[in-house]
C-alpha cells in the first residue's frame, strides 16, 4: 500500500500546506517536521513561484519571502530528502506551478522529486487537457486535479473519473485564504463529485478553512481537510514557528478526530 492510500485509512485526514523556504529554509524544514509529528496525515509542500495565480495574499507573501531568501526547486527537493532522512514517513504532495518545473527540466524534476521522497504533485496552472506529457513522466505518482464549484458537470466527470490519489475540491470561488463561514452548498458539491469519482478516490476540501471548528464541519462531509493560509499565517507570525506548528497540527487533529 502506498503512503497516500495508507494516510486515508483513518478519515477524515488533516492536510496542512506550508512552503519550503519560509521564513527561511531551515525553519521551514523544522516546521514541516513538527506538523508531521503532531497530527498532519499528509502535507502539501509548497514550491515557491513569483506568479502564484491560485494563491491569496498570505501565501503570496510567504512564497515571495522564500524566493527572496533564495529558495529554488533544487533546494526544495533537497529539503524533502532531508525530511525523509529525519524519519518523516507521511505523504508529501509537492504543490507548485509549471514554469519552474519546465525550467528545471520536466524529466529531471520528476526523477529528482521521486528520489527525494515525493508522493505526488499539485500544479494549479496545468489543466488536465495539457498534462499528458507530465502524467506520462510521473507514472504511478498521482497528479492531483482540482475541482471548483464552477466546474461544469462534464469537466467534473472527466477529472473525477481519471483521478488518482485524491481529488482536491476547492470549496469556494477565488484564491486561497481563510473565510469566516463554510459554504452552505458544500455537502451537495461533495456528493456531486463522488457521483462521478471512482469509489476508492477520496475527496479532500481546501480553500477557505481557517479554524479547527470549520475543519470539523468539513470533515463530517469530506475525506480530508486542506488548510493552507491559516497554517502559513499562524506559523509565520509566531515568535516560535516550531511550537506554533506543533500546536496548530494538534488543534486541527483533535478537531477532526
RACORWO-V122329 format. One record per backbone hydrogen bond with DSSP energy under -0.5 kcal/mol. NH is the residue of the N-H (numbers start at 1). CO is the residue of the C=O. If there is no record, write none. Layout:
BEGIN
nh=NH co=CO
nh=NH co=CO
END
This chain:
BEGIN
nh=6 co=2
nh=7 co=3
nh=8 co=4
nh=9 co=6
nh=10 co=7
nh=11 co=9
nh=12 co=223
nh=13 co=223
nh=15 co=13
nh=15 co=225
nh=16 co=42
nh=17 co=227
nh=18 co=44
nh=20 co=46
nh=22 co=19
nh=28 co=24
nh=29 co=25
nh=30 co=26
nh=31 co=27
nh=32 co=28
nh=33 co=29
nh=34 co=30
nh=35 co=31
nh=36 co=32
nh=37 co=33
nh=38 co=34
nh=38 co=35
nh=39 co=36
nh=40 co=35
nh=41 co=14
nh=42 co=14
nh=43 co=91
nh=44 co=16
nh=45 co=43
nh=45 co=93
nh=46 co=18
nh=46 co=44
nh=47 co=95
nh=48 co=46
nh=52 co=49
nh=53 co=51
nh=55 co=52
nh=60 co=56
nh=61 co=57
nh=62 co=58
nh=63 co=59
nh=64 co=60
nh=65 co=61
nh=66 co=62
nh=67 co=63
nh=68 co=64
nh=69 co=65
nh=70 co=67
nh=71 co=66
nh=76 co=72
nh=77 co=73
nh=78 co=74
nh=79 co=75
nh=80 co=76
nh=81 co=77
nh=82 co=78
nh=83 co=79
nh=84 co=80
nh=85 co=81
nh=86 co=82
nh=87 co=84
nh=88 co=83
nh=89 co=87
nh=91 co=41
nh=93 co=43
nh=94 co=92
nh=94 co=120
nh=95 co=45
nh=95 co=93
nh=96 co=94
nh=96 co=122
nh=101 co=97
nh=102 co=98
nh=103 co=99
nh=104 co=100
nh=105 co=101
nh=109 co=105
nh=110 co=106
nh=111 co=107
nh=112 co=108
nh=113 co=109
nh=114 co=110
nh=115 co=111
nh=116 co=112
nh=117 co=113
nh=118 co=113
nh=119 co=92
nh=120 co=92
nh=121 co=142
nh=122 co=94
nh=123 co=144
nh=126 co=123
nh=127 co=125
nh=130 co=127
nh=131 co=128
nh=135 co=131
nh=136 co=132
nh=137 co=133
nh=138 co=134
nh=139 co=135
nh=141 co=138
nh=142 co=119
nh=144 co=121
nh=144 co=142
nh=147 co=168
nh=149 co=170
nh=151 co=148
nh=156 co=152
nh=157 co=153
nh=158 co=154
nh=159 co=155
nh=160 co=156
nh=161 co=157
nh=162 co=158
nh=163 co=159
nh=163 co=160
nh=166 co=164
nh=167 co=202
nh=168 co=145
nh=169 co=167
nh=169 co=204
nh=170 co=147
nh=170 co=168
nh=171 co=169
nh=171 co=206
nh=176 co=54
nh=179 co=208
nh=186 co=183
nh=189 co=185
nh=190 co=186
nh=191 co=187
nh=192 co=188
nh=193 co=189
nh=194 co=190
nh=195 co=191
nh=196 co=192
nh=196 co=193
nh=197 co=193
nh=198 co=160
nh=201 co=198
nh=202 co=165
nh=202 co=200
nh=204 co=167
nh=204 co=202
nh=205 co=224
nh=206 co=169
nh=210 co=208
nh=215 co=211
nh=216 co=212
nh=217 co=213
nh=218 co=214
nh=219 co=215
nh=220 co=216
nh=221 co=217
nh=221 co=218
nh=222 co=218
nh=223 co=203
nh=224 co=203
nh=225 co=13
nh=226 co=205
nh=227 co=15
nh=227 co=225
nh=228 co=226
nh=232 co=228
nh=233 co=229
nh=234 co=230
nh=235 co=231
nh=236 co=232
nh=237 co=233
nh=238 co=235
nh=244 co=240
nh=245 co=241
nh=246 co=242
nh=247 co=243
nh=248 co=244
nh=249 co=245
nh=250 co=246
nh=251 co=247
nh=252 co=248
nh=253 co=249
nh=254 co=250
nh=255 co=251
nh=256 co=252
nh=257 co=253
END
